[in-house]
Amino acid sequence: MSNANNKRIAKNTLMLYSRMIMIMVVSLYTSRILLHALGVEDLGVYSIIAGVIVLFGFIQNVTTLATQRFLSMGLGKNDISWTNKAFNTSILVHVAIALFIFLAGETIGLWFVNTHLSIPPDRIQDVSWVFQFSLLALMVQIIQTPYIASIIACERMEVYAKIGILDAFQRWFIVFLLTYFDFSDKLKAYGVLVLCGYLFIFLCYFTFCVKKFDICKLNLKIEKKILKEMFSFSSWTLMGSMSVVALSQGIAILVNIFFGVIANASLGLSDQVLAAINRVTGNFQTAFNPQIIKSYAAGDLEYLKKLIGQSSKLSFALVLLAVVPLFADTQFILSVWLGTVPEYLVSLVRVVTLYVLIDCISGPFVTAIYAVGKLKRYQITISVIILLNLALAFLLVYSHCPLYVVVMARVSSTVFLLAYRLNMLGYLISFNVKEYVFNILSRLIFVSLLSFVSIYYANMFLPESFVGLFVLLLISSFTIIFLFYIIVLSNDEKTFCKQKTNFLYKKFFS
């Protein structure tokens, strides 16, 4: 069974990465065309409205996690009837959330748009229309959440990947229509077309889930016990999410007050780098998460512990492959991306590489803790840790420390969170913390230090050019893969890698 699950995880990972690459390529190309189609001013206006809508959609991230957890738990117990009840309860919950956000948007949202945003007077009416279309699009996104959660819980990642790629291409098609047809008001037309696109993708998710999954048969009846559990789970999760937002936004406000807007711009760009790297690990860990939750639900704690170790090792390897060359050749990579590199950005990006490298180890720990579901103590503790680090950032600012030192408060928070999550796992599922620290974590630290130092010094002898960057990537990738294979992987994992390598060699070269 373990071997079959490993094959499924590998297949799902490949599907998710294919999805991510296709979406990134199409999105980058679409963004470029959209700028020419709308113009700088209209694109800026639409971006402002989209930002306001995102504020209302914050709660969606919390409910998505809760829905995936409950569906995976039901499937792990092989209880289709209970899982179907959880699905239908989540549908009603998301409809209620969508209606709440609609009311909030039509009151607080419109008030904020009309009184606090800097909008050209001749575009106020158009902006109101775009706001309405965007609000309706957000409601569609929220209502489709249980269907996306069902596909992930059932581990049909190939379907999730295909619809995601279809979504990217329909967004490109919308931009194509803007450039091909001469709309009298392109801003308003774009808002309508985006709403139609969201409705189309919702119908794709809805049709597939209802036809293919027994757990998605509609029977809109609230199960009070499940609703209570979902509400409790989501409430505590919301607390932790709000503390993360408080830390990042609190640091942003401090930076704005004490360092100025240039520093804020650099901080925003470094956050884009962080988001890009997190997207890589997020896709990978999405393939592992259903198996982690299902193994806990089935009571197979040994396999659960094995999955946690494998997921944290492989997540770390993927991030290390990305961040080591970025750390070594930060200036050149940023100059290729941006042309002119703003002040502070090089040091901030290097801080980001440390933050994301430490944080990626925690991903499977968080999933396992959420699978157990005892979140009160966990969420209160991590919220306190995060807010204490915000206080630390205040002290660093008032001590006139450099900007990169202030932002290091986020790195310190993720170190303490990693330690606490490990301790929590030991308490919840009798996870052997000492064995993990000495057999896995210590080896990950050793390999990362060796990789950073060797690649950083190797880069000193390479030209600052595309050829030098290409050689650096080759050296970095080979070094990290070699060190991981020799130092980090267990004997069973080495045997699995040899078998897969031999299989691929025979398939393509024999």
N, C-alpha and C positions, 0 to 999 in steps of 0.2 A: 504493500500500500504506500509506503514511504517513497519508493522509487517512482510509482505512478504520480504521486503528488509532486515530486521534484520535476518530472517531465512537464506536468501541467504548469507549474510555476515558471519554468524556463520558457515554455511556449507563450504564456501570458506576458512575460517580461518582453519578449521579442515583439509581440503585437503592440504593447504599450509604447515601446521605443519607436517603432515604425510610425505610430500615430503622432507622437511628439515631434519627430523630425518633419513629417509632412505638414503638420499644422504650423510649425515654426517657419518653414520655407514659404508656404502660401501666405501666412500672416505678414511676413516681412515685405513680400512683394505687394500685397494688398495695401499695406500702410503707405507705401510709396505712391501707388496710383491714387489712393484716396486723397492724399494731400493735393495732388494736381486737380482732382475732380471737384473737390469742395472749395479749395483755396485755404489759405492760412487762417483767415478770420472765422469762416464757418466751421472749420475743423476744430479751432480753439473753442468756439461756442459749444459744439457738440461734446467735446471732451469735458468741459465744465459740468454740463448737465449729466453726463455719464458718471462723473465723480460723485455728484449728489446722490444719484440712484444707488451707487455702490454702497454708500453709507447705510441706506435702508436695507440692503441685501446682506448686511453683516451676519444677521442671525441665520441665514441660509446655510453657511458653512457649518454651524453647530448642529442643525437638524439633519444635514446630510450624513455627518459622522454617526449620529444617533440611529438613523434609519439603517445604515449599513451594518451597524453593530447588531441590532435586533434581528435583522433578516439572516445574517450569517450565523447567529446563535441558534435560530430556529432550524436552519438547514443542517448545522452541525449536529443537532439532536435528532435529525431526520423526522421532524414533526412538521409536515406540510400544512396541516390544518392550523396550527398555532401561527406558523409563519405567514399564512394567508391573512389571518386576523391582524397580525402586526402590520402587514402591508396596507390593508384597508384602513386601519387606524392612522397610519402615517399619511395616507392620502388626505383624510379629513383634517389632520393636523396642519398639513402644508396648505390646504385650501384656506383654513382659518388664518394662517400666517400671511398668505397672499392678500387676503381681505384687509387684515390689520395694516400691512404695509401700504396698501392702496389708500386707506383712510389717512394714514400718517403722511403719505406723499401729497395727497390733495389738500392737506391742512398745513402741517409744519414744513413740508417740502416746498410747496408753492410760496409760502411766506418767506422762506430762506432764499429762494431763487429771485423773488421780486424785490427783496430788501437788502440782500447782502452780496449779490453777485454783480460784478462790473460787466454790464451788457450794453452794447450800442443801442440807443433809444429806438432806432428804426428796426431793430431785430427782436424787440421784446415779445411781440405777438407770435413770431415764428418760434422763439424759444419756448413759449408756453405750449405750443403744439408738439414740439420735440419732446418736452418733458412728459406730456401725456403718453406719447407713443413709447417712450423709454420706460415709463412706469408700468404700462401694460406688458412690455417685453419682459420686465423683471418678474411680474406675476406668473407669466408662462414658465420662466426658468425655475421658479420655486415649485410650481405644481408638478414639473417633470422630475424633480429630485428623487421621489421614491422609485421611479422607473430606472433611473441611472443606478441607484443603489441596488436594485434587484439584479441588474446585469452584472455588476461587480460582485455581489454576493454569490451569484450562480457561476462566477468565474468564466463568463462568456466575453473575454477581453477582445476577441476578434471582432465581435459585433460592436462593442464599445469603441474600438479603434476605427472601424469602417464608418460609423455614424459621426465620429469626431472629424474624420477626414472629409466626409460629405459636408459637415458644418463649415469647415474651412473653405471648401470650394464654393459653397453657396454664398459665403460672404464675399468671395472674389467676384462671383457672378453679379452680386448687388452693385459692387463698385463698377463692374463692366457696364451695367445698365445706366449708371450715372454718367459715364463718359460717352456712351453711344447715343443716348437720347437727350434731347435738349429740354430738360425740365425747367419750368418757370421759376421754381424755388427748389434748388437742389438739397438744401438743408432739410426742408420738410419732407421731400421725397425720400431722402436717405432714412429718416426716422420711420416712415411707413414701410419701406423695404426691409429694414432691420427687424421690425415687428413681424412681418410676414415670414422672414427667415426663421425666427424663433418658433413660430407656430408650425412651420414645416418640420423642423427637427423634433419638436415635441410629438408630432404625429408619428414620426419614425420610431421613437422610443416607445410610445404608447402601443402602436400596432404590433411591434415585435414582442413586447413583454406579455400582452394579453393573449397573443396567439401561441407563444412558446412556453410560457411558465405557468404552472398550476398555482404558484403562490401569488400570481397577479390577477387572478379571477376577481372581478369587481363584486363586492358585497358590502356596500358602504354602511357599516355598522360599527359603532365605537365599542371597543372592549375597554371597560373602565380600568381594569387592572393593568393592561398593557399601556394605556394612556398615562396612567399615574407613573409607571416605570419610565416611560419615555420623557415625561415632563421633568422628573427628578434627574435623570441622566443629562438631559439637555441643559437644565438650570445650572448644575455644577460645572458642566463643560463650558457654558457661557462665561462663568466667573473666570476660569483660566484663560479663555480667549481674550476677554476684556483686559486682563492684566498684561498680556503680551502686547496688545495695542497701546496700553498706557505707557509701557516701557519705550516702545519705538517712537510713539508720538511725543512722549515727554522729552526724550533725547532730542528729537527734531526741534521742539520749541526752545530748549536750552541752547541748541546750536544756533538757532535763528537770533536769539536775544544777545548771545555773547560772542558769536563769530561772524554773523551776517549772512546775507542771502547767497553769496558765492559758496560758502560752506554748506548751506542747505542744498544747493544744486548738486554739489559733490556727494552729499549724503544720499540724496535721491537717486543719483546714478549708481552709487554703490549698492543701494537696495535693489536696483534692477539686476545687478550682477548676482546678488543673493537669491532673487526670485528665479533667475535662470538656472542656477545650480540646484536650487530646491526642486525645480520642475523635473530635473533628471532623477533625483532620489525619490521624489514623490511617485513617479511612474513606476520605478522599480519596486518600491515598498507596497504600492497598490496591488501588485501581483502576489505578494506574500500575505497581506493583511487578512483576506478571507480564510486562508488556511490556518493562520494563527488563531482567529476567533473560533473557527469550527473545531480545531483540535482541543481547545479549552472546553467548548460545549460538549464534545464527545467524551471528555474526561481523560484524554490521552496527553497527560502532562509531560511525559518524556519526549514525545514528538514535538510538543509545544516548545520545550526548552531548547531542543535541537534547532527548530526553526528560528528562534530568537537569536541564537548564536550565529547561524548561517546568514540571516538577514542583516545583522549588524556588521558582520565582516564584509559582506559583498557591497553593502551600502557605502561603507568606508572606502573600499577599493575604488568604486566608481567616482566618488567625490575626490579622492586623492589624485586620480588620473586627470581630473579637470583642474584642480586648484594648484598643483605643484608647478606646472609650466606658467600658469597665470601669476603666481607669486614670484617666480624667477624672472619673468620678462614682462612685468606689469606695465611699465611705461610704453613699450612698443605696442603691445596688444591694445591698450587704451587709445593710443594715437591712431591706430588703424581703424578702430571703432568710431572714434569721435572727431578725429582730425586734430583739434586743439584740446589738450587735457587740462581740465580746470584744476585750480589750486586745491590741495588736500586729497584729491581723488586717489592718487597712487597709494598713499598710506592707508586710506579707508578701505580700499579694495583688499589690501593685504590683511587687514583686521577681519574683513568679511570671510576670507578664506579660512581663517582659524575658527571663526564662529560656526560656519556651516560644516566644517570637518568634525567638530566636536558634537554638534547638534544631530548630525545624521545617525550617529550611533544610537541615539535615544528613540528613534522611530519605532522599531519593533517593541521596545519596552512600553511605550505609550499605548500601542495597540493591544498588548497583552493586559495591561492594567485596565483599559477600557472594556476588554472582554470580560474580565471579572466583574466590573460594574460598581465596585465600592469606591465612589469618587469623592465623597465629602471630605475626608481627611486629606486625600491626595490633592484635590484642587485648592483647598485652603492653604496647604503648605507651599505649593508651587507659586500661588499668587503672592504669598508673603515673600518668598525668595526673589521673585521678579521685581516687586515693589521696593524691596530693600536695595536692589541693584540700581533702581531709579534714584533712590536717595544717595547712593554712592556716586552716581553721575553728577548730582548737584554738588556734592563735596569736591569732586575733581574740578568742576567748572570754577567754583569759588576759590580753589587753590591755584588757579591760572595754569592748569595743565594743558598740554597740546591737545588738539582736537582728537587725534587718534587714540590718545590715552582715555579721553572721556568716553569715546565709543567702545573702548575695551570693556566697559561696564557690562555690555551685552554678552561679551565672551565669558566674563566671570559668572554671569547668571547661568549660562548654559553648562558650565562646569559643575556648579552646585546642583543644578537640575538633574544632570546625568548621575551624580552620586546619590541623590535622593531617590530617583527612579529605580536604580539598581537595588537600593535598600528596600524599597516598596515591593519590588518583585520577590525578593527573598521572603518577605512577610506574607505575601498573597499566595504564591504558588511554590514556596520552598525552593526558590531558585538558588543555586549554589553561587553566591556572589564571589566568594574567595577564589573558586576555581575559574570563574569568568575573568576576574581581574588578572590573575597570574597566567592563565593559559591563552586568553584572547586579547584583553585590553592592553596588557603590557607589551604584547607583540605588535599590536596596531600602533602604539606610541613609538616603539623602536623603529618600525618600518617607516613611519611618517617622518621622524627626525632624520633618518638616514637619507630618505628621498629628498626632503627639502634642502638639506645641506649639500648633497652631491650634485643635484640638478642646478642649484643656485650658482655654485662655483663653476660647473660645466658651462653655464650660459655666459660667463665672463670671457670665454675663449671663442664664442660664436659671434658672427656679425649681426648687427641690429638690422635685420632685413627679413623678408618672407622666407628666404632660404634658411637663414639662421633659426627662425621660428619653427620651420618644418623639421629641421634636424633636432631642435630641442624637443619637439613633441615625440619624435621617434625614440630619442634617448630616454626621455622621461617615461614613456609608456613601457618600453622594454624593461627599464630598471624597476619600476613599480610592480609589474606583472611577475618578474623574476623573484623579487624579494617576497612578494605575497606567497608565491608558490612554495618557496623554500622555507619561509619563517612562519607564516600565518596559517596556511591550510593544514587540516588534519590529514592523516593517512587515507581515510575513506574519501575525503574530498579530492585528494591528489589522484586516487585511483579513478574516480568519476571523471576528472578532467582528462586523464590519459585516454579513457574509453571514448569520450566524446571527440577528442582530437583525432584519434585513430579512425573513428567512424566518418568524420568530415573529410579526412584525408582520402580514405578509400572511395567516398562518394564523389568527390570532385576531381581526383587525380588518378584513380585507378581505371 
